[in-house]
Amino acid sequence: MANDLPGSYCQNCLSWNPGDRETCVKCGTRLLILAGDQTWEDEPDEPEGGEDLEEHLLERITGLEETLRRVETYLETVSDQLGKLERSEVMLRNGLMALVQEMEQKRQLDAHAFSERWEQLVEENLHLISARELFTRYRARILPIARPKSMSQLKRALLETTALLEAADLPGAAQRLGQALPLDPKNYELIFTAASLHEAAQNFEEAEGLVRKAVSLSPRHFEAWMLLAKLLQELPDQADQAIEALHQASDLRPEDPEPRMLLAELLLDEEDLQGALEAAQEAVARRKDGETLVLLGQVHLARGESALAVPILKEASAYLPGDLHVRESLAEAYLQQGDRSKAFAILQELLMQNPGDPHLLLMVDAEDHQQLREARDGKTGTQTLLDEVETLLDEEQLEPATLLLKRVRRKGKSQRSEWLDLRLAFLRNPEKTLKAALDFACSDRHPRLCFLALRLALEHLMAQKREAEIARILDAFLTRHPKSTGAWEAALMRQAYRLMNGQITDQDLVEVRRLHAHPLPGMEPRARTLLGQYLLALKRHQEVLDLLDPLLEKEPTLINHFQLGAALAGLGEREEARALLKAGLDAEPGDLNDSQAKGVKNQIRGLLKELDGATEA
C-alpha cells in the first residue's frame, strides 16, 4: 500500500519521520536521506522516475563523500592540536620538575611538602574537574532530542550550568540543570546529565532517582546503567541491583572491560568468588594491563590460590612499577604462601615510602593470612560498613556509628568489629571501658589491633599521670606481643612520656639509642627526634651536633632546626645558633602536627630571646 505522506526513514533506528525533519524524532540521529514523498510501487509505469531516483541518490552520495572528506580534515586538525598540547604538557611538566629540583637544591623549597600539597589540591578539585569533563562530554547529546518548544530555554539552562561549573559551584550547577527537567521530562540525556552532576556533588539519593528514570526511558543507555551500578554498589542492601545493572551494561558493550571490572570487585565483596573470577578473567581478555591484572590477582588471593596470584601480580608490577596497590597485593600473596621473608622485604620498602600506613602495619604483624583478613576486612559483606564506622568514629559521630555496628553484628563478629565496638565504648566512657581496653590489648587477637587498644588506654592514663598503671600495662603488652610493631611504638611512647615528666636517666638514653638503632621502617625520624630531645635534656650538645648536622641539608625540618640551634647555643656558638633558629621559624613542620609545630616555634622564640639577652649583657 502506498504511503503518500512526505518524510523519510531513519538510517539508525528505521523509524518513520514525517515532514521535513532533519533529525530522527525517536533517537535524535541526523537524517541522511532527504525528506520527500516515500511511495512504494510494485511496477513503476514511468522509467523516468527510476532515473530521477538514481540521480538523487548519486547527488546524496556525492554530498556524503564531501562531508566525509571535511570530517577527515577536521580530525587531522584535531589530531595535530592534540599533539601540540601533548608536547606542551611534556615541556611544562619537565620545566616544573627542573624548577622544583633547583629550588630544593638551594633549600628554597621542600619537594616532599610541595608534592603533598599538590596532591591535596588535586584531590580537593577532583569532583569539580570530573563534573566539568562529564558535562562537556554529554551536553551535546541533549539538544538533538529536545522538544522544539523547550529548545531556547534548554540552551539557556545549559549556558547557566556551564557558568556555574566554571565558577566552581558544583551543587549550584546540579540544581540549575535539575530545574530544567520539567521543560523536557522525557529527554533521557538531560536526565542522565543532571544525575551525573548530582552524583559528583555527592547528592546520591537525588542522583539515584534520576538515573533510574533515565534507564527506564532509555534501556540501552550504557553510561546510565554504569552510573546506577556505581551508586548502588556503595549500599550493601542494594548489591543485587548493582550486579544486575552491571550485567545490563556488559550486554550493551560486550567489548568494554569496565563493567566486568566493577562486577568482579562487587562479587568479590559479596564473596561470590567463582563469579568474581569469571568477570575478572573476561576483563583481562578484553584489556590486559596493570589494572585488570591486579584485580585478577586479588580474586585468586581471595580464593586462596596464591600460586596463581603471584605470577599475575608480578606481571601487573611490570605494567605499574612501584604501585602501592600492586606491591601490597604481592606481599599479601607471599604471606598467604607462608613466605614471610619475601613479604616483609616488600612491606619494608613500602613502609619507607608510606610511614605508618595502617594497612601495611596490619600485614607486618599478621601471624597468618586468615588473621589478616579478619582484622582488615571483617566478616563477609561487612567491610564497607566497617570502613564507614571507622570514618564516623574519626569524626566522633557516635550515634550513626552505633547504628551501623548493630547491622554489622547481625552478619557476624570479627576482630575488626570487636575493636570498633571497643573504640566506640571508650569514646563514650573512657574510665568505665579502661579495663576492657587493657584486656583487649593483652589478648591473642591481631597484635596491631591490640596496640591500638593499648594506645587508647595509654593516652587516657598519661593525661591523668597515673604512672604506676602506665608502667604496668606497658609491661603486660610488651610481654604479650614483644615482636610486634606496636612493641616498638609502645616503648617509644614510654620514653617520650618519661622525658615529658623530667624523669630521664642514662639508662633511658640507652633504651632510646636502641630504639633509634632498630626503628620500624619509615619511623626513623620519630626515633631520631626523641633521641635529639634526650641528648639536649642531658646537655650532650656535641652529640646532637653529630646526629643532626649531616642531615639538615637533606631534611631541613622545623624540629631539626630547633634541636641543632639549641645544641649550638649550648656550645657557645651564639651567632650561628641565632641564624639557624631564625631559619627554623620558616621551615616545614615535617611530621609535627599543627599544635606540636606551634609549641616548637614558641620554644625557638624563647631561645632567641635568651640569646639576644645574653648578647646585650
C-alpha positions as a printed Julia matrix, in Angstrom:
617×3 Matrix{Float64}:
  0.0     0.0     0.0
  1.37    3.4    -0.98
  2.32    5.96    1.61
  1.57    9.44    0.21
  2.9    11.36    3.24
  6.23   13.21    2.74
  9.04   12.14    5.07
 11.97    9.77    5.46
 13.14    6.69    7.37
 15.93    6.96    9.97
 19.06    5.08    8.9
 19.78    4.22   12.57
 16.5     3.02   14.15
 14.43    2.75   10.9
 11.64    4.92   12.38
  9.4     6.91   10.0
  9.89   10.69   10.28
  7.03   12.62    8.64
  7.56   16.09    7.23
 10.86   17.86    6.66
 12.67   16.96    9.91
 16.46   16.95    9.9
 16.8    14.72   12.97
 15.03   11.49   13.93
 12.03   12.04   16.2
 12.82    8.84   18.14
 16.62    8.56   18.52
 17.82   12.05   17.57
 20.11   10.86   14.77
 20.72   13.38   11.99
 18.89   12.07    8.9
 20.99   11.28    5.83
 18.08   10.68    3.4
 16.41   13.81    2.06
 12.79   14.22    3.07
 10.34   13.61    0.25
  7.45   11.55   -0.99
  8.07    7.93    0.03
  5.99    5.85   -2.38
  6.36    2.14   -2.99
  5.31    0.97   -6.43
  5.32   -2.67   -7.46
  5.59   -1.88  -11.19
  6.57    1.7   -11.96
  4.96    2.81  -15.21
  7.35    5.67  -15.88
 11.02    4.78  -16.3
 11.91    8.47  -15.8
 11.07    8.1   -12.06
 13.83    5.5   -11.65
 16.31    7.77  -13.34
 15.34   10.64  -11.03
 15.84    8.41   -8.02
 19.28    7.32   -9.26
 20.28   10.93   -9.82
 19.03   11.87   -6.37
 20.96    9.04   -4.69
 24.08    9.89   -6.7
 23.86   13.51   -5.54
 23.35   12.37   -1.97
 26.33   10.02   -2.11
 28.48   12.79   -3.54
 27.38   15.07   -0.7
 28.21   12.38    1.85
 31.66   11.89    0.35
 32.32   15.61    0.62
 31.12   15.6     4.21
 33.38   12.63    4.94
 36.38   14.49    3.49
 35.57   17.52    5.65
 35.33   15.3     8.73
 38.69   13.68    7.91
 40.27   17.12    7.53
 38.76   18.22   10.83
 40.02   15.09   12.62
 43.5    15.64   11.21
 43.42   19.2    12.58
 42.24   17.96   15.97
 45.0    15.32   15.97
 47.61   17.99   15.25
 46.27   20.17   18.07
 46.33   17.24   20.48
 49.92   16.53   19.51
 50.86   20.16   20.2
 49.05   20.03   23.56
 50.88   16.83   24.48
 54.24   18.38   23.61
 53.36   21.49   25.62
 52.34   19.32   28.57
 55.66   17.46   28.48
 57.61   20.7    28.29
 55.62   22.24   31.14
 55.99   19.14   33.34
 59.74   18.91   32.69
 60.16   22.62   33.34
 58.22   22.38   36.6
 60.26   19.37   37.75
 63.51   21.18   36.9
 62.32   24.25   38.84
 61.38   22.16   41.88
 64.74   20.35   41.84
 66.65   23.62   41.51
 64.71   25.24   44.37
 65.17   22.14   46.51
 68.94   22.15   45.94
 69.06   25.81   47.01
 66.92   24.95   50.08
 64.16   27.24   48.89
 61.54   24.5    48.65
 60.63   21.24   50.37
 59.86   18.93   47.44
 58.03   16.41   49.63
 55.78   19.09   51.12
 55.22   20.54   47.64
 54.19   17.12   46.32
 51.79   16.55   49.23
 50.22   19.98   48.79
 49.87   19.4    45.05
 48.11   16.07   45.62
 45.85   17.65   48.23
 44.75   20.4    45.82
 44.1    17.84   43.08
 42.01   15.76   45.49
 40.0    18.8    46.58
 39.15   19.67   42.97
 38.7    16.09   41.72
 34.88   16.12   41.86
 34.72   19.51   40.15
 37.16   18.51   37.4
 35.31   15.26   36.66
 31.96   17.1    36.65
 33.21   19.64   34.12
 34.58   16.9    31.86
 31.37   14.91   32.13
 29.11   17.89   31.42
 31.21   18.91   28.41
 31.05   15.34   27.08
 27.28   14.82   27.41
 25.7    18.25   26.88
 25.94   17.8    23.1
 23.51   14.86   23.33
 20.73   16.85   24.99
 19.57   19.31   22.32
 19.24   16.89   19.32
 16.43   15.02   21.08
 14.91   18.03   22.84
 11.33   19.19   22.32
 11.3    22.1    19.84
  9.16   24.21   22.19
 11.72   23.91   25.01
 14.83   24.38   22.88
 15.58   28.01   23.75
 15.01   27.53   27.47
 17.2    24.41   27.49
 20.01   26.28   25.75
 19.8    28.96   28.42
 19.86   26.35   31.22
 22.94   24.69   29.7
 24.76   28.03   29.43
 23.96   28.9    33.05
 25.06   25.43   34.22
 28.34   25.88   32.34
 28.88   29.25   34.02
 28.25   27.74   37.48
 30.74   24.94   36.81
 33.34   27.47   35.67
 32.7    29.33   38.95
 33.38   26.06   40.86
 29.77   25.93   42.14
 29.09   22.23   41.62
 25.95   21.97   43.84
 24.54   25.08   42.14
 25.21   23.63   38.69
 23.45   20.36   39.6
 20.48   22.28   40.98
 20.24   24.58   37.93
 20.24   21.71   35.45
 17.71   19.88   37.61
 15.37   22.88   37.3
 15.34   22.35   33.52
 13.97   18.8    33.76
 10.27   19.82   33.65
 10.93   21.55   30.3
 11.58   18.16   28.66
 10.66   15.37   31.12
 11.35   12.56   28.62
 14.77   13.78   27.49
 16.82   10.92   28.91
 20.14   12.57   28.07
 19.15   15.65   30.07
 18.06   13.46   32.98
 21.28   11.43   32.88
 23.5    14.54   32.78
 21.61   16.03   35.75
 22.03   12.72   37.64
 25.78   12.74   36.92
 26.16   16.27   38.29
 24.23   15.34   41.43
 26.48   12.29   41.89
 29.59   14.46   41.53
 28.1    16.88   44.07
 27.52   13.87   46.37
 23.72   14.21   46.32
 23.45   10.45   45.99
 19.71    9.98   46.64
 18.76   12.6    44.05
 21.22   11.09   41.57
 19.85    7.57   42.08
 16.26    8.68   41.46
 17.19   10.49   38.26
 19.38    7.75   36.81
 16.65    5.15   37.44
 14.33    7.35   35.4
 16.96    7.62   32.65
 17.33    3.84   32.24
 13.54    3.41   32.25
 13.26    5.9    29.36
 16.32    4.55   27.51
 17.09    0.92   28.46
 20.09    0.88   26.09
 21.87    3.81   27.79
 25.23    2.28   28.77
 26.51    5.24   30.83
 23.27    5.4    32.81
 23.49    1.72   33.78
 27.13    2.24   34.86
 26.21    5.25   36.98
 23.34    3.34   38.58
 25.68    0.45   39.43
 28.23    2.88   40.89
 25.59    4.42   43.14
 24.1     1.11   44.24
 27.38   -0.7    44.97
 28.0     1.66   47.9
 24.78    0.4    49.54
 25.19   -3.11   50.98
 21.45   -3.8    50.76
 21.37   -2.94   47.05
 24.2    -5.2    45.91
 21.88   -7.46   43.85
 20.53   -4.49   41.9
 24.05   -3.18   41.32
 25.07   -6.58   39.92
 22.03   -6.59   37.62
 22.89   -3.07   36.38
 26.45   -4.17   35.58
 25.14   -7.2    33.67
 22.95   -4.85   31.61
 25.96   -2.6    30.88
 28.08   -5.63   29.91
 25.45   -6.79   27.45
 25.25   -3.34   25.85
 29.02   -3.14   25.31
 30.41   -6.67   25.17
 33.97   -5.49   24.37
 34.23   -2.92   27.2
 36.19   -4.25   30.23
 34.97   -1.59   32.67
 31.6    -3.21   33.58
 33.3    -6.56   34.15
 35.94   -4.99   36.39
 33.3    -3.35   38.57
 31.32   -6.59   38.56
 34.38   -8.57   39.7
 35.01   -6.1    42.56
 31.38   -6.24   43.66
 31.17  -10.04   43.5
 34.45  -10.2    45.43
 32.91   -8.08   48.21
 29.88  -10.39   48.2
 32.15  -13.46   48.45
 30.88  -14.84   45.12
 34.4   -15.93   44.26
 33.56  -18.0    41.19
 31.55  -15.17   39.65
 34.32  -12.69   40.52
 36.9   -14.95   38.86
 34.89  -15.24   35.65
 34.3   -11.47   35.49
 37.99  -10.68   36.16
 39.15  -13.15   33.5
 36.75  -11.6    30.99
 38.1    -8.14   31.84
 41.7    -9.3    31.27
 40.68  -10.91   27.97
 39.33   -7.55   26.79
 42.12   -5.32   28.14
 45.31   -6.69   29.6
 47.02   -4.05   31.73
 48.08   -3.43   35.32
 44.59   -2.54   36.48
 42.87   -5.68   35.2
 45.76   -7.97   36.18
 45.88   -6.79   39.8
 42.13   -7.34   40.05
 42.52  -10.91   38.78
 45.38  -11.45   41.23
 43.23  -10.25   44.14
 40.45  -12.65   43.15
 42.93  -15.53   43.2
 44.11  -14.34   46.63
 40.55  -14.38   47.94
 40.18  -17.93   46.62
 43.36  -18.97   48.41
 45.2   -19.55   45.13
 48.41  -17.71   45.93
 50.42  -19.86   43.48
 48.3   -18.4    40.65
 48.2   -14.9    42.16
 51.98  -14.36   42.43
 52.89  -14.56   38.69
 49.84  -12.45   37.75
 50.75   -9.75   40.28
 54.37   -9.8    39.12
 53.12   -9.17   35.57
 50.93   -6.33   36.91
 54.06   -4.84   38.52
 55.66   -4.67   35.08
 52.74   -2.53   33.88
 52.63   -0.44   37.11
 56.16   -0.43   38.56
 56.27    0.68   42.19
 52.49    0.97   42.53
 51.47    0.69   46.19
 48.31   -1.3    45.49
 50.09   -3.88   43.32
 53.07   -4.28   45.67
 50.79   -4.62   48.7
 48.8    -7.35   46.96
 52.02   -9.17   46.03
 53.18   -9.03   49.66
 49.83  -10.47   50.72
 50.25  -13.29   48.19
 53.66  -14.17   49.65
 52.15  -14.03   53.14
 49.44  -16.46   52.04
 52.15  -18.78   50.74
 53.9   -18.58   54.1
 56.96  -16.86   52.61
 57.27  -14.13   55.26
 60.8   -13.09   54.21
 59.69  -12.01   50.72
 56.52  -10.43   52.11
 58.46   -8.46   54.74
 61.02   -7.24   52.17
 58.21   -5.7    50.11
 56.44   -4.29   53.19
 59.67   -2.75   54.47
 60.15   -0.96   51.16
 56.54    0.26   51.15
 56.71    1.49   54.75
 59.78    3.55   53.92
 57.68    5.29   51.28
 54.46    5.37   53.37
 55.45    5.57   57.06
 52.76    4.44   59.49
 50.34    3.16   56.83
 47.75    1.21   58.88
 47.12   -1.5    56.26
 50.83   -2.17   55.82
 51.35   -2.42   59.59
 48.45   -4.88   59.81
 50.2    -7.06   57.25
 53.56   -6.87   59.03
 52.06   -8.04   62.33
 49.72  -10.71   60.92
 50.53  -14.21   62.17
 48.78  -15.76   59.15
 46.63  -14.72   56.21
 43.34  -15.63   57.89
 44.11  -13.37   60.84
 44.97  -10.54   58.46
 41.67  -10.79   56.58
 39.64  -10.86   59.8
 41.47   -7.84   61.24
 41.38   -5.86   58.0
 38.17   -6.87   56.22
 35.91   -8.36   58.89
 33.21  -10.91   58.09
 31.76  -11.41   54.62
 29.81   -8.37   53.43
 30.83   -6.12   56.35
 33.99   -4.39   55.08
 32.17   -1.4    53.57
 30.11   -0.93   56.73
 33.2    -1.18   58.95
 35.07    1.36   56.81
 32.15    3.76   57.25
 32.05    3.12   61.02
 35.76    3.94   61.28
 35.25    7.21   59.4
 32.35    8.15   61.7
 34.41    7.4    64.81
 37.27    9.56   63.47
 34.72   12.37   63.25
 33.26   11.44   66.69
 29.78   10.84   65.22
 28.83    8.19   67.76
 25.12    7.67   67.09
 25.39    6.87   63.35
 28.38    4.6    64.16
 26.27    2.73   66.74
 23.52    2.04   64.2
 25.98    0.71   61.63
 27.71   -1.53   64.18
 24.34   -3.1    65.02
 23.97   -4.03   61.34
 27.48   -5.46   61.36
 26.75   -7.65   64.41
 23.8    -9.24   62.63
 26.22  -10.51   59.96
 28.71  -11.84   62.49
 31.54  -10.66   64.71
 35.17  -10.31   63.68
 38.33   -8.97   65.27
 37.87   -5.68   63.46
 34.24   -5.27   64.58
 35.23   -6.07   68.18
 37.95   -3.39   68.03
 35.49   -0.79   66.7
 32.95   -1.78   69.38
 35.64   -1.17   72.0
 36.64    2.15   70.45
 33.02    3.35   70.42
 32.5     2.38   74.07
 35.79    4.06   75.06
 34.8     7.33   73.37
 31.59    7.31   75.38
 33.08    6.43   78.78
 36.88    6.03   78.94
 37.12    5.19   82.63
 34.41    2.56   82.52
 35.93    0.92   79.41
 39.55    1.11   80.6
 39.7    -2.48   81.88
 38.13   -3.83   78.66
 40.75   -1.93   76.63
 43.59   -3.4    78.7
 42.16   -6.92   78.36
 41.88   -6.41   74.58
 45.48   -5.14   74.39
 46.82   -8.27   76.09
 44.61  -10.76   74.23
 45.55  -13.15   71.41
 43.9   -11.01   68.74
 45.83   -9.38   65.88
 48.85   -7.64   67.51
 48.24   -4.38   65.68
 44.64   -4.14   66.91
 45.94   -4.92   70.41
 48.35   -1.99   70.14
 45.56    0.35   69.03
 43.61   -0.64   72.16
 46.73   -0.1    74.27
 47.21    3.37   72.8
 43.65    4.32   73.73
 44.3     3.35   77.34
 47.78    4.92   77.46
 46.63    8.31   76.2
 43.9     8.35   78.85
 46.27    7.33   81.67
 49.04    9.69   80.57
 46.63   12.62   80.59
 45.89   11.78   84.26
 49.56   11.0    85.08
 48.74    7.57   86.51
 52.33    6.41   86.27
 52.04    3.12   88.13
 49.24    1.9    85.85
 51.1     3.1    82.76
 54.19    1.07   83.64
 52.08   -1.99   84.48
 50.07   -2.1    81.24
 53.14   -1.38   79.1
 54.99   -4.29   80.68
 51.97   -6.54   80.17
 51.66   -5.59   76.48
 55.38   -5.95   75.78
 55.34   -9.38   77.42
 52.32  -10.49   75.35
 53.43   -9.03   71.96
 57.2    -8.48   72.19
 57.95   -8.71   68.46
 55.08   -6.62   67.11
 55.28   -3.18   65.51
 53.25   -1.96   68.47
 56.0    -3.05   70.87
 58.43   -0.59   69.27
 55.86    2.22   69.29
 54.82    1.48   72.87
 58.44    1.6    74.03
 58.88    4.93   72.21
 55.73    6.31   73.87
 57.02    5.26   77.29
 60.35    7.03   76.78
 58.63   10.16   75.44
 56.36   10.21   78.49
 59.34    9.91   80.85
 61.06   12.8    79.07
 57.93   14.93   79.31
 57.82   14.38   83.09
 61.55   15.08   83.53
 62.39   11.64   84.93
 65.04   10.52   82.45
 68.29    8.78   83.35
 71.28    7.48   81.43
 69.54    4.1    81.3
 66.63    5.73   79.49
 69.09    7.2    76.99
 70.44    3.69   76.34
 66.9     2.5    75.59
 66.24    5.43   73.22
 69.51    4.72   71.41
 68.37    1.12   70.98
 65.05    2.24   69.51
 66.88    4.65   67.17
 69.28    1.93   66.05
 66.46   -0.51   65.23
 63.49    1.59   64.06
 60.33    0.48   62.35
 60.65    1.02   58.58
 59.81    4.65   57.9
 59.79    5.58   61.62
 63.45    6.61   61.93
 62.66   10.39   62.04
 60.45    9.86   65.12
 63.17    7.94   66.94
 65.81   10.48   65.9
 63.68   13.37   67.17
 63.25   11.69   70.56
 66.97   10.91   70.74
 67.79   14.55   69.98
 65.47   15.72   72.77
 67.08   13.28   75.22
 70.57   14.49   74.31
 69.52   18.11   74.76
 67.9    17.35   78.12
 71.12   15.63   79.29
 73.17   18.56   77.85
 75.11   16.39   75.39
 75.21   19.15   72.79
 78.12   17.84   70.74
 76.28   14.54   70.23
 73.24   16.45   68.96
 75.52   18.23   66.5
 76.99   14.93   65.31
 73.49   13.45   64.96
 71.75   16.24   63.04
 74.33   18.33   61.21
 74.82   15.81   58.34
 71.02   15.6    57.9
 69.97   19.25   57.92
 70.54   19.91   54.23
 68.54   16.82   53.29
 65.81   17.28   55.93
 65.5    21.0    56.75
 62.52   20.5    59.08
 61.38   22.67   61.97
 62.43   20.22   64.71
 65.89   19.69   63.18
 66.49   23.45   63.09
 65.38   23.77   66.7
 67.46   20.9    68.08
 70.58   21.85   66.12
 70.19   25.53   67.04
 69.73   24.67   70.72
 72.85   22.47   70.62
 74.91   25.25   69.02
 73.69   27.68   71.66
 74.72   25.21   74.35
 78.2    25.0    72.77
 78.51   28.82   72.81
 78.1    29.3    69.04
 75.52   32.05   69.53
 75.58   33.77   66.12
 75.37   30.51   64.22
 72.64   29.31   66.59
 70.66   32.53   66.12
 70.81   32.28   62.32
 69.74   28.63   62.38
 66.85   29.25   64.8
 65.54   32.17   62.73
 65.61   29.98   59.62
 63.72   27.34   61.6
 60.73   29.66   62.05
 60.11   29.4    58.29
 60.98   25.7    57.97
 58.49   22.96   57.14
 56.9    21.21   60.15
 57.69   17.72   58.78
 55.99   15.04   60.88
 54.74   17.52   63.52
 51.06   18.36   63.69
 49.87   21.96   63.98
 49.87   22.13   67.79
 53.31   20.48   68.03
 54.74   22.83   65.39
 53.31   25.81   67.27
 54.93   24.6    70.51
 58.34   24.18   68.88
 58.16   27.66   67.32
 57.36   29.11   70.75
 60.45   27.35   72.13
 62.54   28.81   69.28
 61.28   32.32   70.03
 62.06   31.85   73.71
 65.57   30.64   72.94
 66.17   33.57   70.55
 65.09   35.96   73.29
 67.58   34.36   75.67
 70.36   34.66   73.08
 69.54   38.32   72.45
 69.53   39.0    76.21
 72.9    37.3    76.64
 74.37   39.39   73.81
 73.16   42.67   75.35
 74.57   41.66   78.75
